Amino acid sequence: MARVPFICGNWKLHKTIGEAVAFVTELKNQLGTVRDVEIAVGPVFTAIQAVAKRLEGSNIKVAAQDCFWEDKGAWTGEVSAPMLKEAGCSYVIVGHSERRQHFGELDAAVNLKARAVLRAGMNPIICIGETLAQRDAGETLGCCSAQLDAALSNLTPEDASRIVLAYEPVWAIGTGRNATPDQAQEVHGFIRNRLREKFAGVADEVRIQYGGSVKPDNIAILMAQPDVDGALVGGASLSTEQFVPIVRYRKS
């Protein structure tokens, strides 16, 4: 079963509601004919509903950048998966390295969030990846294995068939550095084999994105790797000049 490439833009803390709506209007105009790549954008919480409304009927889906693991309750400041579903989301990013680094998010929390997203009828984009110190210490695969095992805990094969994984080497996020194609494939291939051990029947259906300073000039060679199925794009997703050619990498 061929895996449809999946390019998702993570806008992080950028774009007001007005800016977001104007931006996705441009994306609709420029990417409306793309059918061989799945596309999503990840606005801030306040812009999700307006962006989803503007993208109705288009080939561009909406992702949230995070969620909480409970559906409701006394959790001041949190947003639940069912609320994001109602607002128009199809995907939710969980376990991004910035959440882990700056907000102390633990592997167990990533698992709870992923399961909440699945319960709500959406698809989690589960992020894993090593720091520069871990890579220099030769701990890349061990780190990714531990994060992956924790994130997939208590998931069924049916659940696994609905997830997206994103390998994001922390040292390559927003730094201008990126893993070489061979480095990316080494980790992606390792992740694929771990999936085969856990979910043999669906492992080859799961898409594994690469995230970390993805640009128009490196997307094609990354996507040429056998286990790189897409990209979770940060800074380059904030302008049409960069995001459109990334999505259209097959025609570049």
N, C-alpha and C positions, 0 to 999 in steps of 0.2 A: 504494500500500500504506500503510494507516494505521499510524502509529507508536504503539505502546502507551506511555502515559506511565510513567515510571520514577522513583520516589522512593526514594532510598537514604540512610539515616542513618549518618553517620560519627561514631562515639562518641569517637574520639581516645583520650586516656589517661584513660578513665573506666570505672567499673563493675567490681567484683570478679566472680568467677564466680557467686557467689550472687545478687548484685544483677542481673547480666545475665540469669540464668535467670528470676528473678522478673519482670523487666521485660518480657521477650519473652512470658512467660505472659499478662501483661496485654494486650500487643499482639495476641496470638492471639485473645483474647476480644473485643477491640474492633474488630479489623480482619478478622476471619475471613470476613465476607461480601463484602469488596471484590474485585471481579473485573475492573474496568475500569482499574486501575492496578497496575503491577508494584511490589512492595515488597521492600526489602532492608535489613538492618541490618549495621553493621560494628563488631563487638566487637574488643577487644584480643586478641592471639594466644592468651593463656592461656584465654580464655573461648569460643573458637570452637567447639570440639568439643561442649561442654555446651550451648551455644546452638543449634547445628545439630541436636543430638539432640532438644532440646525443640521445635524447629520442624518436625520430620519430619512430612510429610503436610499441612503448612499452606501458605498462600499467601504466606508470607514467606521470602525467601531470605537467605543469609548471604554477606557480603563481607568479605574481609580488607583491612586498611589499607595493606598493602605486601607485597612479597615480594623474594626475591633472583632474579638472572637465571640462576644455575646450578642444576641439579637436585640436586647433592650435591657433596661435596668438603671441602677444608680451609678452611672459611669460618666461623670462629667467630662465633657470635651471629646468624647468618642463618637464615631460614626459606624453604624452596623452594616453588615453585608446586605440584609434585606432593604435597607434604606438606599444603598447604592444601586441595587437592582432596580428599585422603583424609579430612581433618578435617571436611569438609562444606561447603566454600565453592563458590559458583557464580560469584562475582565477586571481583576484586582491584582495589583502588584503586592506581594508580601515578602518580607525578609530582605528588603533592599539593604545594601551595606551601610547606607547612611542612617537607616533606622537602627541597625545593629550598633553602629559606632557612636552615634550621637544621642540615642534614646534608650540604649541599654537593652535592645530587643534580644531575647534569648531564643535558642532553637525551638524550645517547647512552645513559645508564643507563636512562632512562625507556623508550626504545625496546627495549632488551634485556629489561627486565622485562615489557613488554607482550607481546613475542614468547614469553617463557617462559610467561606465563599462557595464551596461545593454544595453545601446545604441550601444555599440561597439560589442555586440554579445558575451560577456563573462559573467562570474558569479562573483559577489562580495562576498567576505568573510567579513562580517560586524562585527567589534569587539565592544563589550560593556563590562563594568565592573567597579567595585567600588574600591576606595582606602581603605587603612587600616583605616584611620580616619572615612570614611563614614561607613564602616562595624561596627566599634566600637560604632558609634553613632546610629546604627540601621537603617541606610539609604540605605542599599544594594538594596532593591527592588525598592525604590523610584528613586535612581540613575539609575538603569538599565532600569526602565520604561521610564524615561525622555530621555535617550540616544536612546532607542529602538524606541520610538514614533517619535523622530526627524529623525532618520535614515530611517524610513519607510514612511516618509511624501511624498505624491504624487506618491506613488507606486501603481500600479494596482495589482489585484490578479495574473495576468500572470507574472508580474515582481516578485512578492513575491515567486512564485513557483520556481524561478531561483536563489534565494539568498541562501547563507549559513550564519548562525549567529555563532559567537564565543563568548562565555562568558569567559572572562579572568579577574579574580579578580587581580587587580593591585598588591596587596600585596603578591601574589604568583608567580609573574613573575621573574624568575632568582634569587629567594631567597632561593630555596630549600624547601620552604613551599608550600603546596598545600591545596586547599579546600578538606574537607572530602567528600566522596561520597554522604553523606546526604546533605551537604551544596551545592554541585554542583547540585544535583537533585532538591533541593528547588528552586534554581534560574532558572534552565532549565525548570522545570515545570511551573514556573511563566511566563517565556518567551513564552512557548507553549500556555498557556491560553491567553496571550495578542495577540498572532497571531490568535487564534481562534476568538477573538473579532473583529479583523480587517479583516481577510481573512479566513473566516470559511471554504471555500471549499478547500483550499490548505494548511492550517496550519499544518496538520499532515504529509505533504510531506517535509516540510522545515527541513533541518538538522541543529542541534545545536551542535557545537563543544565546548569542554572544553579546555582552555589554561591556563597554570600556573604550571610550574615545573612538567610536565608530564614525567614519566620515565617508563622503562620496568616493574618495580615492582608495579606500581599503575594503569597502563592503563586498565587491565582487570576488576578490581573492579569499576573503573569509567565507563567503557563501559557497565557494567551490569545494570546501572541505566536506567530506561525506557525512559528518554528524553535526554540522552547523546548519541549523534550519531557520535562522532568522536573526534579528538583532533587537536588543532593547537599547534604544538610542536616547542619550541624554541631551547635551548641549546642541548637537546638530539637529535635533528635532524642533528647535525653536524658530527656524527660518525655512521658508520654502526653498530658498536657494540651495540649502544643504539636504533637507529632508526629502524633497521630491526626487532628486537623483539617487538617493539611497534606496527609496522604494522602487525606483525604475532601474535598478542596477543591472537587470538583464538586458536592457536596451542601451546601456551606456557604452 
